[in-house]
Amino acid sequence: MDEGVEDVPDEAPTDRRFPRRVYRAGREPDPRFSLANERTFLAWIRTSLALVAAGVALEALDLPIADGLRLAGALVFIVLGLLAPAQAWLGWAATERALRQGRPLPSPRLGLLLAVGTTVAGLLVLVGLLLR
Amino acid sequence: MTDRPDAVFDLGLQAERTALAWQRTALAMAIGALVAGRLAVPVFGAGSLVVAVLGVVGAVVVLVVSRRRYRAVHESLSARGDLVAVRSAGAPIATLAGVGLLVALLALAFVLLR
């Protein structure tokens, strides 16, 4: 931006922080943003735990839901719970990189999939309850 | 000794809020592990309690690591104003994402094998 010179980050040669793909890019951002990014990561991890818990509870508790639909709902919840940590890590790294490079923040890549999947799982459980 | 600090280095208490986010994640892990262990006993036998114990131990590790991390963040913020001095920046984050994947895989196995 300034004078068309590439921004050489002050810490680049000595910055050994993991992952280097993130920390070798750009320059140090406002730490408040990095910490907010870390909290977003943790929120995704807790979301994953909640999704997994929902899937396990459907199968482990003796619920009055039609068998096939209940299993399908449980599997959808758990597969979403499997995707959430991937979103957590990839989203954290992509956001941290964008913050360091002063670029616009990426959108949550798996956000739509998780929204649709949660809706589908909820519908499966609802129909399963009604058909029982 | 009535001086006030020269400048606010942690505007919005970001370090505290992040430490609290780690703590509630650890709490969710511990409770999840205990409930999962309890639910798995009728299906897989008493061995399931090992999973519960491992989960609680994991949650304690997260608490200890997050405590150290909070200190490192606090010191880096107050001394330098940024997070460059936090050496293990992404390692606990990557590890926790891996643990999350593992937990989901175990849940998948539980649902499919029971």
gemmi code that builds the backbone of each chain (N, CA, C; Angstrom):
import gemmi

chains = {
    "A": [
        ("MET", (0.831, -1.187, 0.000), (0.000, 0.000, 0.000), (0.869, 1.242, 0.000)),
        ("ASP", (1.615, 1.468, 1.077), (2.440, 2.670, 1.147), (3.637, 2.527, 0.212)),
        ("GLU", (3.793, 3.452, -0.687), (4.891, 3.515, -1.660), (5.065, 2.233, -2.473)),
        ("GLY", (4.056, 1.422, -2.554), (4.149, 0.211, -3.351), (5.199, -0.770, -2.855)),
        ("VAL", (5.704, -0.536, -1.663), (6.696, -1.464, -1.118), (5.965, -2.546, -0.341)),
        ("GLU", (6.405, -3.783, -0.511), (5.781, -4.862, 0.254), (6.034, -4.655, 1.730)),
        ("ASP", (4.995, -4.913, 2.502), (5.160, -4.780, 3.938), (6.064, -5.891, 4.458)),
        ("VAL", (7.223, -5.523, 4.945), (8.098, -6.520, 5.550), (7.793, -6.539, 7.035)),
        ("PRO", (7.231, -7.654, 7.525), (6.882, -7.688, 8.936), (8.114, -7.636, 9.817)),
        ("ASP", (7.996, -6.869, 10.918), (9.143, -6.680, 11.810), (9.646, -8.001, 12.367)),
        ("GLU", (8.675, -8.898, 12.675), (9.059, -10.102, 13.397), (9.370, -11.273, 12.473)),
        ("ALA", (9.213, -11.071, 11.151), (9.254, -12.208, 10.243), (10.461, -13.134, 10.401)),
        ("PRO", (11.693, -12.605, 10.452), (12.833, -13.524, 10.461), (12.906, -14.361, 11.728)),
        ("THR", (12.414, -13.819, 12.864), (12.551, -14.534, 14.118), (11.236, -15.161, 14.562)),
        ("ASP", (10.158, -14.864, 13.847), (8.858, -15.337, 14.322), (8.717, -16.829, 14.079)),
        ("ARG", (8.863, -17.601, 15.152), (8.821, -19.052, 15.026), (7.493, -19.598, 15.531)),
        ("ARG", (6.529, -18.736, 15.696), (5.274, -19.215, 16.250), (4.563, -20.158, 15.276)),
        ("PHE", (3.896, -21.163, 15.844), (3.137, -22.129, 15.055), (1.706, -21.639, 14.887)),
        ("PRO", (1.077, -21.811, 13.760), (1.620, -22.293, 12.481), (2.292, -21.169, 11.691)),
        ("ARG", (3.434, -21.489, 11.108), (4.205, -20.435, 10.427), (3.460, -19.851, 9.247)),
        ("ARG", (2.621, -20.690, 8.613), (1.850, -20.195, 7.479), (1.028, -18.973, 7.886)),
        ("VAL", (0.612, -18.964, 9.150), (-0.151, -17.822, 9.659), (0.782, -16.703, 10.097)),
        ("TYR", (1.786, -17.061, 10.917), (2.551, -16.010, 11.585), (3.662, -15.403, 10.730)),
        ("ARG", (3.985, -16.056, 9.594), (4.970, -15.449, 8.700), (4.309, -14.455, 7.748)),
        ("ALA", (2.973, -14.395, 7.791), (2.266, -13.493, 6.878), (2.018, -12.150, 7.558)),
        ("GLY", (2.100, -11.095, 6.793), (1.683, -9.767, 7.258), (2.426, -9.279, 8.483)),
        ("ARG", (1.752, -8.412, 9.237), (2.360, -7.855, 10.450), (1.420, -8.059, 11.624)),
        ("GLU", (1.990, -7.857, 12.822), (1.236, -8.128, 14.046), (-0.034, -7.271, 14.107)),
        ("PRO", (-1.200, -7.907, 14.249), (-2.443, -7.124, 14.324), (-2.709, -6.609, 15.743)),
        ("ASP", (-3.759, -5.841, 15.891), (-4.229, -5.443, 17.213), (-4.502, -6.721, 18.018)),
        ("PRO", (-3.867, -6.876, 19.187), (-4.028, -8.138, 19.930), (-5.471, -8.430, 20.314)),
        ("ARG", (-6.288, -7.386, 20.433), (-7.695, -7.621, 20.784), (-8.379, -8.468, 19.723)),
        ("PHE", (-7.994, -8.251, 18.468), (-8.626, -9.001, 17.386), (-8.174, -10.460, 17.416)),
        ("SER", (-6.881, -10.662, 17.708), (-6.379, -12.044, 17.794), (-7.074, -12.802, 18.919)),
        ("LEU", (-7.272, -12.111, 20.044), (-7.914, -12.777, 21.174), (-9.386, -13.041, 20.881)),
        ("ALA", (-10.045, -12.122, 20.196), (-11.438, -12.368, 19.797), (-11.500, -13.568, 18.854)),
        ("ASN", (-10.517, -13.669, 17.954), (-10.454, -14.805, 17.032), (-10.292, -16.111, 17.804)),
        ("GLU", (-9.477, -16.069, 18.842), (-9.278, -17.261, 19.679), (-10.588, -17.659, 20.372)),
        ("ARG", (-11.346, -16.671, 20.842), (-12.620, -16.987, 21.498), (-13.621, -17.556, 20.507)),
        ("THR", (-13.577, -17.071, 19.276), (-14.464, -17.630, 18.247), (-14.118, -19.093, 17.998)),
        ("PHE", (-12.808, -19.381, 17.945), (-12.365, -20.772, 17.817), (-12.970, -21.626, 18.933)),
        ("LEU", (-12.844, -21.138, 20.176), (-13.344, -21.906, 21.313), (-14.851, -22.080, 21.245)),
        ("ALA", (-15.556, -21.064, 20.744), (-17.009, -21.181, 20.607), (-17.362, -22.293, 19.611)),
        ("TRP", (-16.587, -22.406, 18.536), (-16.833, -23.502, 17.582), (-16.579, -24.860, 18.223)),
        ("ILE", (-15.544, -24.948, 19.071), (-15.258, -26.224, 19.751), (-16.426, -26.596, 20.657)),
        ("ARG", (-16.962, -25.612, 21.379), (-18.108, -25.917, 22.249), (-19.336, -26.280, 21.419)),
        ("THR", (-19.485, -25.641, 20.256), (-20.579, -26.006, 19.357), (-20.439, -27.464, 18.934)),
        ("SER", (-19.198, -27.860, 18.626), (-18.952, -29.242, 18.246), (-19.362, -30.191, 19.373)),
        ("LEU", (-18.957, -29.861, 20.602), (-19.306, -30.713, 21.744), (-20.821, -30.807, 21.896)),
        ("ALA", (-21.527, -29.694, 21.692), (-22.990, -29.703, 21.830), (-23.627, -30.565, 20.748)),
        ("LEU", (-23.125, -30.459, 19.506), (-23.680, -31.262, 18.416), (-23.462, -32.755, 18.667)),
        ("VAL", (-22.250, -33.095, 19.109), (-21.943, -34.493, 19.402), (-22.833, -34.992, 20.536)),
        ("ALA", (-22.999, -34.151, 21.575), (-23.831, -34.539, 22.708), (-25.269, -34.784, 22.254)),
        ("ALA", (-25.771, -33.941, 21.352), (-27.133, -34.119, 20.849), (-27.252, -35.460, 20.129)),
        ("GLY", (-26.259, -35.773, 19.280), (-26.294, -37.034, 18.533), (-26.229, -38.239, 19.451)),
        ("VAL", (-25.331, -38.198, 20.426), (-25.187, -39.330, 21.349), (-26.444, -39.485, 22.195)),
        ("ALA", (-26.994, -38.353, 22.659), (-28.180, -38.415, 23.524), (-29.344, -39.061, 22.782)),
        ("LEU", (-29.507, -38.749, 21.504), (-30.606, -39.324, 20.731), (-30.551, -40.845, 20.760)),
        ("GLU", (-29.328, -41.382, 20.661), (-29.190, -42.838, 20.608), (-29.106, -43.467, 21.989)),
        ("ALA", (-28.506, -42.770, 22.939), (-28.236, -43.385, 24.235), (-29.463, -43.384, 25.136)),
        ("LEU", (-30.276, -42.343, 25.029), (-31.465, -42.281, 25.873), (-32.590, -43.005, 25.151)),
        ("ASP", (-33.516, -43.522, 25.915), (-34.597, -44.309, 25.325), (-35.723, -43.357, 24.930)),
        ("LEU", (-35.606, -42.770, 23.740), (-36.536, -41.719, 23.349), (-37.627, -42.268, 22.434)),
        ("PRO", (-38.830, -41.718, 22.555), (-39.954, -42.200, 21.724), (-39.904, -41.620, 20.319)),
        ("ILE", (-38.885, -42.014, 19.551), (-38.697, -41.518, 18.193), (-38.526, -42.727, 17.279)),
        ("ALA", (-39.157, -42.692, 16.079), (-39.038, -43.799, 15.131), (-37.563, -44.127, 14.895)),
        ("ASP", (-37.229, -45.444, 14.936), (-35.819, -45.875, 14.972), (-34.952, -45.310, 13.854)),
        ("GLY", (-35.423, -45.480, 12.595), (-34.592, -45.066, 11.468), (-34.332, -43.571, 11.474)),
        ("LEU", (-35.381, -42.800, 11.742), (-35.233, -41.342, 11.745), (-34.351, -40.879, 12.890)),
        ("ARG", (-34.472, -41.585, 14.015), (-33.662, -41.214, 15.173), (-32.185, -41.435, 14.874)),
        ("LEU", (-31.880, -42.585, 14.263), (-30.483, -42.870, 13.920), (-29.970, -41.870, 12.885)),
        ("ALA", (-30.824, -41.568, 11.899), (-30.408, -40.602, 10.871), (-30.117, -39.241, 11.506)),
        ("GLY", (-31.023, -38.800, 12.392), (-30.814, -37.513, 13.066), (-29.530, -37.513, 13.882)),
        ("ALA", (-29.303, -38.627, 14.600), (-28.097, -38.719, 15.416), (-26.848, -38.642, 14.545)),
        ("LEU", (-26.883, -39.351, 13.401), (-25.710, -39.343, 12.527), (-25.464, -37.951, 11.947)),
        ("VAL", (-26.552, -37.257, 11.562), (-26.373, -35.899, 11.036), (-25.738, -35.006, 12.102)),
        ("PHE", (-26.256, -35.077, 13.339), (-25.682, -34.260, 14.425), (-24.199, -34.562, 14.608)),
        ("ILE", (-23.848, -35.858, 14.589), (-22.452, -36.203, 14.883), (-21.538, -35.827, 13.719)),
        ("VAL", (-22.023, -35.984, 12.483), (-21.190, -35.561, 11.348), (-20.975, -34.041, 11.406)),
        ("LEU", (-22.000, -33.297, 11.784), (-21.816, -31.852, 11.963), (-20.816, -31.571, 13.079)),
        ("GLY", (-20.900, -32.385, 14.158), (-19.956, -32.239, 15.252), (-18.536, -32.546, 14.821)),
        ("LEU", (-18.399, -33.359, 13.761), (-17.095, -33.673, 13.180), (-16.586, -32.521, 12.315)),
        ("LEU", (-17.521, -31.825, 11.668), (-17.125, -30.709, 10.806), (-16.770, -29.455, 11.619)),
        ("ALA", (-17.416, -29.296, 12.767), (-17.225, -28.056, 13.532), (-15.767, -27.823, 13.955)),
        ("PRO", (-15.029, -28.853, 14.431), (-13.624, -28.579, 14.764), (-12.792, -28.210, 13.536)),
        ("ALA", (-13.155, -28.763, 12.370), (-12.441, -28.380, 11.143), (-12.683, -26.904, 10.852)),
        ("GLN", (-13.950, -26.492, 10.971), (-14.262, -25.076, 10.798), (-13.520, -24.235, 11.840)),
        ("ALA", (-13.476, -24.758, 13.071), (-12.824, -24.012, 14.149), (-11.360, -23.728, 13.798)),
        ("TRP", (-10.643, -24.777, 13.373), (-9.212, -24.620, 13.100), (-8.973, -23.825, 11.814)),
        ("LEU", (-9.641, -24.230, 10.718), (-9.411, -23.551, 9.439), (-9.852, -22.100, 9.521)),
        ("GLY", (-10.986, -21.868, 10.196), (-11.485, -20.509, 10.338), (-10.543, -19.662, 11.174)),
        ("TRP", (-10.017, -20.249, 12.258), (-9.087, -19.492, 13.104), (-7.856, -19.078, 12.287)),
        ("ALA", (-7.270, -20.065, 11.567), (-6.044, -19.784, 10.805), (-6.312, -18.757, 9.704)),
        ("ALA", (-7.410, -18.922, 8.979), (-7.711, -18.004, 7.874), (-7.974, -16.596, 8.401)),
        ("THR", (-8.692, -16.505, 9.532), (-8.992, -15.187, 10.101), (-7.720, -14.519, 10.620)),
        ("GLU", (-6.866, -15.303, 11.287), (-5.631, -14.722, 11.832), (-4.742, -14.193, 10.696)),
        ("ARG", (-4.677, -14.968, 9.607), (-3.902, -14.529, 8.441), (-4.468, -13.237, 7.860)),
        ("ALA", (-5.806, -13.212, 7.720), (-6.448, -12.016, 7.162), (-6.203, -10.796, 8.053)),
        ("LEU", (-6.270, -11.025, 9.386), (-6.014, -9.918, 10.320), (-4.595, -9.394, 10.143)),
        ("ARG", (-3.648, -10.325, 9.979), (-2.243, -9.914, 9.846), (-1.991, -9.187, 8.534)),
        ("GLN", (-2.741, -9.543, 7.509), (-2.511, -8.935, 6.194), (-3.431, -7.746, 5.938)),
        ("GLY", (-4.293, -7.444, 6.916), (-5.202, -6.314, 6.739), (-6.226, -6.551, 5.651)),
        ("ARG", (-6.532, -7.831, 5.390), (-7.552, -8.151, 4.380), (-8.904, -8.330, 5.061)),
        ("PRO", (-9.995, -8.312, 4.261), (-11.306, -8.590, 4.842), (-11.340, -9.992, 5.440)),
        ("LEU", (-12.113, -10.159, 6.503), (-12.154, -11.458, 7.165), (-12.918, -12.465, 6.324)),
        ("PRO", (-12.479, -13.733, 6.340), (-13.201, -14.767, 5.585), (-14.533, -15.085, 6.264)),
        ("SER", (-15.486, -15.549, 5.476), (-16.756, -15.989, 6.062), (-16.563, -17.400, 6.595)),
        ("PRO", (-17.412, -17.824, 7.541), (-17.303, -19.205, 8.012), (-17.644, -20.169, 6.869)),
        ("ARG", (-16.624, -20.915, 6.408), (-16.797, -21.738, 5.206), (-17.884, -22.781, 5.357)),
        ("LEU", (-17.938, -23.391, 6.547), (-18.895, -24.483, 6.735), (-20.179, -23.990, 7.389)),
        ("GLY", (-20.337, -22.665, 7.477), (-21.497, -22.111, 8.172), (-22.819, -22.554, 7.575)),
        ("LEU", (-22.936, -22.466, 6.250), (-24.205, -22.830, 5.596), (-24.504, -24.306, 5.811)),
        ("LEU", (-23.448, -25.141, 5.623), (-23.621, -26.579, 5.795), (-24.115, -26.897, 7.200)),
        ("LEU", (-23.545, -26.220, 8.198), (-23.936, -26.483, 9.582), (-25.361, -26.025, 9.839)),
        ("ALA", (-25.744, -24.887, 9.238), (-27.109, -24.388, 9.436), (-28.118, -25.352, 8.792)),
        ("VAL", (-27.834, -25.755, 7.558), (-28.745, -26.671, 6.872), (-28.803, -28.011, 7.607)),
        ("GLY", (-27.625, -28.512, 7.990), (-27.563, -29.807, 8.663), (-28.329, -29.810, 9.975)),
        ("THR", (-28.186, -28.739, 10.754), (-28.900, -28.673, 12.031), (-30.402, -28.659, 11.798)),
        ("THR", (-30.846, -27.930, 10.762), (-32.262, -27.900, 10.427), (-32.751, -29.295, 10.040)),
        ("VAL", (-31.974, -29.969, 9.183), (-32.361, -31.315, 8.737), (-32.467, -32.259, 9.928)),
        ("ALA", (-31.459, -32.216, 10.810), (-31.481, -33.103, 11.977), (-32.709, -32.819, 12.841)),
        ("GLY", (-33.013, -31.531, 13.027), (-34.185, -31.170, 13.814), (-35.466, -31.699, 13.183)),
        ("LEU", (-35.555, -31.595, 11.850), (-36.744, -32.093, 11.153), (-36.860, -33.609, 11.287)),
        ("LEU", (-35.717, -34.307, 11.167), (-35.739, -35.765, 11.308), (-36.286, -36.161, 12.678)),
        ("VAL", (-35.818, -35.460, 13.710), (-36.284, -35.770, 15.065), (-37.778, -35.458, 15.195)),
        ("LEU", (-38.191, -34.325, 14.644), (-39.600, -33.929, 14.727), (-40.500, -34.968, 14.054)),
        ("VAL", (-40.139, -35.335, 12.819), (-40.954, -36.324, 12.092), (-40.928, -37.656, 12.832)),
        ("GLY", (-39.754, -38.012, 13.354), (-39.628, -39.262, 14.100), (-40.528, -39.289, 15.323)),
        ("LEU", (-40.648, -38.135, 15.986), (-41.531, -38.042, 17.153), (-42.986, -38.214, 16.743)),
        ("LEU", (-43.345, -37.602, 15.598), (-44.747, -37.628, 15.164), (-45.139, -39.009, 14.655)),
        ("LEU", (-44.181, -39.707, 14.013), (-44.487, -41.011, 13.420), (-44.506, -42.118, 14.453)),
        ("ARG", (-43.958, -41.854, 15.598), (-43.850, -42.893, 16.614), (-45.248, -43.297, 17.108)),
    ],
    "B": [
        ("MET", (1.748, 5.909, 46.681), (1.369, 4.764, 45.869), (-0.067, 4.904, 45.382)),
        ("THR", (-0.469, 6.121, 45.102), (-1.829, 6.283, 44.588), (-1.842, 6.387, 43.071)),
        ("ASP", (-0.669, 6.147, 42.453), (-0.590, 6.284, 40.993), (-1.555, 5.327, 40.306)),
        ("ARG", (-2.057, 5.790, 39.201), (-2.842, 4.887, 38.361), (-1.934, 4.395, 37.242)),
        ("PRO", (-2.288, 3.287, 36.622), (-1.450, 2.788, 35.527), (-1.343, 3.839, 34.427)),
        ("ASP", (-0.189, 3.838, 33.721), (0.030, 4.824, 32.662), (-0.993, 4.684, 31.553)),
        ("ALA", (-1.239, 3.444, 31.174), (-2.154, 3.221, 30.062), (-2.877, 1.897, 30.277)),
        ("VAL", (-4.053, 1.802, 29.719), (-4.766, 0.540, 29.773), (-4.183, -0.359, 28.691)),
        ("PHE", (-3.572, -1.489, 29.105), (-2.953, -2.344, 28.094), (-3.909, -3.427, 27.631)),
        ("ASP", (-4.963, -3.649, 28.394), (-5.886, -4.732, 28.053), (-7.301, -4.170, 27.941)),
        ("LEU", (-7.504, -3.397, 26.893), (-8.786, -2.724, 26.714), (-9.895, -3.744, 26.470)),
        ("GLY", (-10.963, -3.641, 27.243), (-12.072, -4.587, 27.085), (-11.803, -5.921, 27.757)),
        ("LEU", (-10.756, -5.983, 28.594), (-10.437, -7.211, 29.336), (-10.374, -8.430, 28.427)),
        ("GLN", (-9.731, -8.254, 27.279), (-9.681, -9.336, 26.292), (-9.009, -10.586, 26.844)),
        ("ALA", (-7.934, -10.384, 27.614), (-7.209, -11.552, 28.120), (-8.084, -12.355, 29.073)),
        ("GLU", (-8.781, -11.645, 29.976), (-9.675, -12.333, 30.913), (-10.790, -13.053, 30.175)),
        ("ARG", (-11.384, -12.365, 29.230), (-12.515, -12.984, 28.516), (-12.064, -14.220, 27.763)),
        ("THR", (-10.854, -14.154, 27.210), (-10.346, -15.324, 26.491), (-10.053, -16.456, 27.462)),
        ("ALA", (-9.491, -16.116, 28.642), (-9.225, -17.146, 29.652), (-10.545, -17.795, 30.092)),
        ("LEU", (-11.578, -16.980, 30.262), (-12.884, -17.534, 30.668), (-13.461, -18.433, 29.579)),
        ("ALA", (-13.232, -18.069, 28.318), (-13.720, -18.916, 27.217), (-13.018, -20.274, 27.241)),
        ("TRP", (-11.716, -20.275, 27.526), (-10.994, -21.554, 27.674), (-11.571, -22.341, 28.838)),
        ("GLN", (-11.873, -21.637, 29.947), (-12.369, -22.348, 31.131), (-13.732, -22.984, 30.875)),
        ("ARG", (-14.629, -22.261, 30.167), (-15.928, -22.905, 29.968), (-15.833, -24.015, 28.950)),
        ("THR", (-14.858, -23.954, 28.054), (-14.634, -25.072, 27.149), (-14.148, -26.294, 27.930)),
        ("ALA", (-13.238, -26.069, 28.875), (-12.739, -27.173, 29.707), (-13.877, -27.771, 30.528)),
        ("LEU", (-14.743, -26.909, 31.060), (-15.881, -27.382, 31.850), (-16.804, -28.242, 30.997)),
        ("ALA", (-17.087, -27.791, 29.772), (-17.939, -28.566, 28.869), (-17.306, -29.920, 28.568)),
        ("MET", (-15.974, -29.931, 28.385), (-15.269, -31.192, 28.135), (-15.423, -32.149, 29.303)),
        ("ALA", (-15.220, -31.641, 30.521), (-15.274, -32.501, 31.703), (-16.669, -33.085, 31.874)),
        ("ILE", (-17.690, -32.239, 31.768), (-19.062, -32.721, 31.947), (-19.428, -33.693, 30.829)),
        ("GLY", (-19.050, -33.347, 29.606), (-19.318, -34.230, 28.468), (-18.678, -35.587, 28.664)),
        ("ALA", (-17.429, -35.612, 29.144), (-16.722, -36.878, 29.332), (-17.400, -37.721, 30.409)),
        ("LEU", (-17.820, -37.070, 31.515), (-18.468, -37.822, 32.598), (-19.797, -38.416, 32.128)),
        ("VAL", (-20.606, -37.602, 31.444), (-21.905, -38.096, 30.975), (-21.698, -39.194, 29.932)),
        ("ALA", (-20.742, -38.988, 29.020), (-20.483, -39.987, 27.979), (-20.041, -41.303, 28.597)),
        ("GLY", (-19.141, -41.227, 29.597), (-18.681, -42.436, 30.260), (-19.836, -43.173, 30.920)),
        ("ARG", (-20.686, -42.404, 31.590), (-21.845, -43.009, 32.270), (-22.790, -43.679, 31.267)),
        ("LEU", (-23.051, -43.021, 30.151), (-23.976, -43.562, 29.159), (-23.407, -44.801, 28.477)),
        ("ALA", (-22.082, -44.869, 28.361), (-21.472, -45.958, 27.614), (-21.324, -47.222, 28.446)),
        ("VAL", (-21.443, -47.122, 29.780), (-21.237, -48.300, 30.627), (-22.154, -49.470, 30.248)),
        ("PRO", (-23.483, -49.259, 30.074), (-24.341, -50.401, 29.745), (-24.003, -51.021, 28.385)),
        ("VAL", (-23.391, -50.254, 27.485), (-23.117, -50.740, 26.138), (-21.753, -51.407, 26.064)),
        ("PHE", (-20.744, -50.744, 26.578), (-19.366, -51.230, 26.402), (-18.727, -51.698, 27.712)),
        ("GLY", (-19.487, -51.682, 28.807), (-18.931, -52.167, 30.055), (-18.149, -51.102, 30.810)),
        ("ALA", (-17.556, -51.546, 31.925), (-16.903, -50.601, 32.832), (-15.704, -49.913, 32.196)),
        ("GLY", (-15.186, -50.491, 31.103), (-14.061, -49.860, 30.418), (-14.377, -48.457, 29.939)),
        ("SER", (-15.668, -48.177, 29.752), (-16.057, -46.846, 29.301), (-15.635, -45.764, 30.283)),
        ("LEU", (-15.507, -46.172, 31.567), (-15.144, -45.176, 32.569), (-13.738, -44.641, 32.323)),
        ("VAL", (-12.912, -45.448, 31.627), (-11.577, -44.962, 31.278), (-11.696, -43.711, 30.413)),
        ("VAL", (-12.671, -43.747, 29.472), (-12.886, -42.586, 28.603), (-13.267, -41.370, 29.441)),
        ("ALA", (-14.153, -41.610, 30.438), (-14.579, -40.508, 31.296), (-13.386, -39.915, 32.043)),
        ("VAL", (-12.542, -40.807, 32.598), (-11.378, -40.328, 33.351), (-10.433, -39.563, 32.430)),
        ("LEU", (-10.188, -40.132, 31.213), (-9.308, -39.452, 30.265), (-9.857, -38.072, 29.909)),
        ("GLY", (-11.183, -38.000, 29.720), (-11.799, -36.721, 29.379), (-11.615, -35.691, 30.484)),
        ("VAL", (-11.798, -36.133, 31.737), (-11.649, -35.200, 32.861), (-10.188, -34.770, 32.977)),
        ("VAL", (-9.266, -35.735, 32.808), (-7.840, -35.381, 32.846), (-7.536, -34.374, 31.726)),
        ("GLY", (-8.111, -34.627, 30.539), (-7.916, -33.700, 29.415), (-8.424, -32.308, 29.754)),
        ("ALA", (-9.580, -32.256, 30.417), (-10.145, -30.953, 30.784), (-9.227, -30.231, 31.774)),
        ("VAL", (-8.643, -30.995, 32.710), (-7.717, -30.377, 33.671), (-6.481, -29.857, 32.940)),
        ("VAL", (-6.000, -30.636, 31.953), (-4.850, -30.171, 31.161), (-5.202, -28.871, 30.446)),
        ("VAL", (-6.417, -28.811, 29.869), (-6.841, -27.578, 29.194), (-6.844, -26.408, 30.173)),
        ("LEU", (-7.335, -26.664, 31.402), (-7.355, -25.598, 32.408), (-5.951, -25.109, 32.730)),
        ("VAL", (-5.021, -26.058, 32.925), (-3.651, -25.684, 33.280), (-3.002, -24.920, 32.123)),
        ("VAL", (-3.160, -25.447, 30.909), (-2.568, -24.787, 29.740), (-3.168, -23.397, 29.566)),
        ("SER", (-4.495, -23.273, 29.784), (-5.128, -21.979, 29.574), (-4.672, -20.987, 30.637)),
        ("ARG", (-4.382, -21.500, 31.825), (-3.870, -20.625, 32.892), (-2.496, -20.062, 32.491)),
        ("ARG", (-1.620, -20.960, 31.991), (-0.298, -20.512, 31.537), (-0.421, -19.552, 30.367)),
        ("ARG", (-1.360, -19.874, 29.493), (-1.559, -19.039, 28.322), (-2.014, -17.640, 28.735)),
        ("TYR", (-2.921, -17.616, 29.731), (-3.395, -16.323, 30.213), (-2.225, -15.484, 30.743)),
        ("ARG", (-1.332, -16.145, 31.513), (-0.162, -15.417, 32.032), (0.694, -14.880, 30.901)),
        ("ALA", (0.942, -15.752, 29.890), (1.799, -15.337, 28.771), (1.164, -14.175, 28.011)),
        ("VAL", (-0.152, -14.265, 27.777), (-0.853, -13.194, 27.066), (-0.780, -11.905, 27.880)),
        ("HIS", (-1.051, -12.020, 29.184), (-1.038, -10.858, 30.065), (0.339, -10.195, 30.066)),
        ("GLU", (1.389, -11.028, 30.196), (2.740, -10.464, 30.238), (3.116, -9.828, 28.907)),
        ("SER", (2.754, -10.505, 27.814), (3.100, -9.967, 26.491), (2.357, -8.658, 26.244)),
        ("LEU", (1.087, -8.617, 26.641), (0.300, -7.391, 26.444), (0.840, -6.248, 27.287)),
        ("SER", (1.171, -6.547, 28.555), (1.590, -5.452, 29.422), (3.010, -4.999, 29.100)),
        ("ALA", (3.872, -5.938, 28.671), (5.262, -5.560, 28.400), (5.450, -4.980, 27.003)),
        ("ARG", (4.746, -5.539, 26.010), (5.020, -5.159, 24.623), (3.821, -4.524, 23.932)),
        ("GLY", (2.613, -4.821, 24.446), (1.420, -4.293, 23.783), (0.927, -5.155, 22.649)),
        ("ASP", (1.585, -6.304, 22.418), (1.077, -7.237, 21.400), (1.248, -8.668, 21.922)),
        ("LEU", (1.045, -9.630, 21.038), (1.073, -11.026, 21.486), (2.306, -11.774, 20.987)),
        ("VAL", (3.323, -11.028, 20.557), (4.490, -11.678, 19.945), (5.225, -12.573, 20.940)),
        ("ALA", (5.177, -12.219, 22.230), (5.913, -13.004, 23.217), (5.184, -14.283, 23.620)),
        ("VAL", (3.975, -14.503, 23.102), (3.276, -15.763, 23.393), (3.823, -16.812, 22.438)),
        ("ARG", (4.738, -17.653, 22.938), (5.486, -18.508, 22.021), (4.632, -19.635, 21.454)),
        ("SER", (3.767, -20.222, 22.283), (3.014, -21.384, 21.799), (1.684, -20.932, 21.210)),
        ("ALA", (1.751, -19.972, 20.298), (0.530, -19.317, 19.832), (-0.544, -20.290, 19.349)),
        ("GLY", (-0.251, -21.064, 18.313), (-1.302, -21.878, 17.701), (-1.335, -23.308, 18.191)),
        ("ALA", (-0.335, -23.732, 18.987), (-0.250, -25.143, 19.360), (-1.437, -25.615, 20.201)),
        ("PRO", (-1.815, -24.906, 21.279), (-2.977, -25.374, 22.041), (-4.253, -25.342, 21.207)),
        ("ILE", (-4.337, -24.398, 20.286), (-5.518, -24.275, 19.442), (-5.614, -25.482, 18.501)),
        ("ALA", (-4.488, -25.833, 17.862), (-4.480, -26.992, 16.967), (-4.781, -28.267, 17.744)),
        ("THR", (-4.192, -28.401, 18.946), (-4.402, -29.603, 19.741), (-5.873, -29.760, 20.119)),
        ("LEU", (-6.493, -28.663, 20.543), (-7.892, -28.737, 20.957), (-8.791, -29.075, 19.763)),
        ("ALA", (-8.472, -28.551, 18.577), (-9.251, -28.906, 17.386), (-9.121, -30.401, 17.113)),
        ("GLY", (-7.912, -30.946, 17.297), (-7.706, -32.386, 17.121), (-8.511, -33.196, 18.123)),
        ("VAL", (-8.533, -32.738, 19.371), (-9.314, -33.424, 20.400), (-10.801, -33.397, 20.035)),
        ("GLY", (-11.261, -32.254, 19.534), (-12.666, -32.143, 19.117), (-13.008, -33.163, 18.037)),
        ("LEU", (-12.119, -33.316, 17.058), (-12.322, -34.311, 16.007), (-12.392, -35.717, 16.597)),
        ("LEU", (-11.461, -35.998, 17.510), (-11.403, -37.321, 18.128), (-12.684, -37.627, 18.891)),
        ("VAL", (-13.184, -36.643, 19.644), (-14.421, -36.825, 20.411), (-15.579, -37.151, 19.463)),
        ("ALA", (-15.655, -36.423, 18.349), (-16.739, -36.661, 17.399), (-16.611, -38.052, 16.777)),
        ("LEU", (-15.380, -38.491, 16.489), (-15.178, -39.835, 15.932), (-15.601, -40.914, 16.930)),
        ("LEU", (-15.261, -40.713, 18.208), (-15.673, -41.666, 19.244), (-17.192, -41.734, 19.320)),
        ("ALA", (-17.848, -40.580, 19.222), (-19.308, -40.542, 19.276), (-19.891, -41.286, 18.083)),
        ("LEU", (-19.272, -41.112, 16.915), (-19.727, -41.807, 15.710), (-19.630, -43.321, 15.915)),
        ("ALA", (-18.490, -43.762, 16.477), (-18.297, -45.181, 16.751), (-19.355, -45.683, 17.739)),
        ("PHE", (-19.635, -44.886, 18.763), (-20.633, -45.278, 19.771), (-22.000, -45.500, 19.129)),
        ("VAL", (-22.409, -44.549, 18.274), (-23.745, -44.630, 17.676), (-23.827, -45.798, 16.695)),
        ("LEU", (-22.745, -46.043, 15.946), (-22.792, -47.090, 14.925), (-22.606, -48.487, 15.520)),
        ("LEU", (-21.867, -48.606, 16.611), (-21.503, -49.931, 17.125), (-22.414, -50.423, 18.241)),
        ("ARG", (-23.202, -49.553, 18.815), (-23.972, -49.979, 19.990), (-25.029, -51.021, 19.628)),
    ],
}
model = gemmi.Model(1)
for chain_id, residues in chains.items():
    chain = gemmi.Chain(chain_id)
    for i, (resn, *xyz) in enumerate(residues, 1):
        res = gemmi.Residue()
        res.name, res.seqid = resn, gemmi.SeqId(i, " ")
        for name, pos in zip(("N", "CA", "C"), xyz):
            atom = gemmi.Atom()
            atom.name, atom.element = name, gemmi.Element(name[0])
            atom.pos, atom.b_iso = gemmi.Position(*pos), 0.0
            res.add_atom(atom)
        chain.add_residue(res)
    model.add_chain(chain)
structure = gemmi.Structure()
structure.add_model(model)
structure.setup_entities()
